[in-house]
Amino acid sequence: MMEIGNGMSPNEELHTSPLWCMMAAPLIAGNDLRKMSKQTISTLTDKEAIAIGQDSMGVQGYVFLEKDSVDTWIKPLLHDEVAVCFFNRSKASGKCQLQLEVKPGE
């Protein structure tokens, strides 16, 4: 059960939701819906994040790469699509770069 809206900081909410969606976990809110902040509502109703989490392929994402304090998550989606999530475990901000290589026939 998601604890977004139950005393998490805005930063914690913003980082918990994408990981929850990458894991294809059921989106069950564990907070009082009548007392949600605007940010909590925005986080819990993000249509793109929900589409990733509830993709009908139903495959859970996984950590593809751990480098320094950044985890790169990959989640296969329907129609040969892929969701990518960078999760920074550090307190410092940073930049990430994704380089894709497409091989003929793939």
C-alpha positions as CSV (number, residue, x, y, z in Angstrom):
1,M,0.0,0.0,0.0
2,M,1.4,3.4,-1.0
3,E,2.1,5.7,2.0
4,I,2.1,8.8,-0.1
5,G,0.1,11.5,1.7
6,N,0.8,10.0,5.2
7,G,3.5,12.4,6.4
8,M,6.2,11.9,3.7
9,S,8.1,15.0,2.6
10,P,7.2,16.3,-0.9
11,N,10.6,15.0,-2.0
12,E,9.9,11.5,-0.6
13,E,6.5,11.4,-2.4
14,L,8.1,12.4,-5.7
15,H,10.7,9.6,-5.4
16,T,8.4,6.8,-4.1
17,S,5.7,7.0,-6.8
18,P,7.9,6.3,-9.8
19,L,9.5,3.3,-8.2
20,W,6.1,2.0,-7.2
21,C,5.0,2.2,-10.8
22,M,8.2,0.6,-12.1
23,M,7.5,-2.4,-9.8
24,A,4.0,-2.9,-11.3
25,A,2.6,-2.9,-7.8
26,P,-1.2,-2.3,-7.2
27,L,-1.9,1.4,-6.8
28,I,-3.7,1.4,-3.5
29,A,-3.6,4.7,-1.6
30,G,-3.0,4.3,2.1
31,N,-3.9,7.9,3.1
32,D,-7.0,9.9,3.9
33,L,-8.2,11.0,0.5
34,R,-10.1,13.9,2.0
35,K,-7.0,15.5,3.4
36,M,-4.5,15.3,0.4
37,S,-2.3,18.2,-0.5
38,K,-2.3,19.4,-4.1
39,Q,1.1,17.8,-4.6
40,T,-0.1,14.5,-3.2
41,I,-3.1,14.6,-5.6
42,S,-0.8,15.5,-8.5
43,T,1.6,12.6,-7.6
44,L,-1.1,10.0,-7.2
45,T,-3.0,11.0,-10.4
46,D,0.0,11.3,-12.8
47,K,-1.4,9.7,-15.9
48,E,2.0,8.8,-17.4
49,A,3.2,7.2,-14.2
50,I,0.0,5.2,-13.8
51,A,0.2,4.0,-17.4
52,I,3.7,2.6,-16.7
53,G,2.6,1.0,-13.5
54,Q,-0.5,-0.5,-14.9
55,D,0.8,-1.5,-18.3
56,S,-1.1,-4.5,-19.4
57,M,2.0,-6.5,-20.1
58,G,2.2,-6.8,-16.3
59,V,6.0,-7.1,-16.0
60,Q,7.8,-5.8,-13.0
61,G,10.8,-3.5,-13.6
62,Y,14.3,-4.3,-12.4
63,V,17.5,-2.6,-11.5
64,F,19.5,-2.7,-14.8
65,L,22.5,-0.8,-13.5
66,E,23.9,0.5,-10.2
67,K,26.5,3.2,-10.6
68,D,27.7,5.3,-7.8
69,S,24.5,6.3,-6.0
70,V,22.2,6.1,-9.1
71,D,20.1,3.0,-9.9
72,T,18.8,2.7,-13.4
73,W,15.5,0.8,-13.6
74,I,14.1,-0.8,-16.7
75,K,10.5,-1.9,-17.1
76,P,9.4,-3.7,-20.3
77,L,6.0,-2.4,-21.6
78,L,3.5,-3.6,-24.2
79,H,4.2,-2.9,-27.9
80,D,8.0,-3.3,-27.5
81,E,8.3,-0.1,-25.4
82,V,10.4,0.3,-22.3
83,A,10.2,2.6,-19.3
84,V,13.4,3.9,-17.7
85,C,13.7,5.4,-14.2
86,F,16.9,6.9,-12.7
87,F,16.8,6.7,-8.9
88,N,19.3,8.9,-7.1
89,R,20.0,7.5,-3.6
90,S,22.3,10.4,-2.8
91,K,21.3,13.6,-1.1
92,A,23.2,15.5,-3.8
93,S,21.6,16.3,-7.2
94,G,23.3,15.1,-10.3
95,K,22.9,14.5,-14.0
96,C,22.2,11.2,-15.8
97,Q,22.8,10.3,-19.4
98,L,21.2,7.4,-21.3
99,Q,22.8,6.1,-24.4
100,L,20.8,3.7,-26.5
101,E,22.1,1.3,-29.1
102,V,19.7,-0.3,-31.5
103,K,21.0,-3.3,-33.4
104,P,19.5,-4.2,-36.8
105,G,16.7,-6.8,-36.5
106,E,15.9,-6.0,-32.8
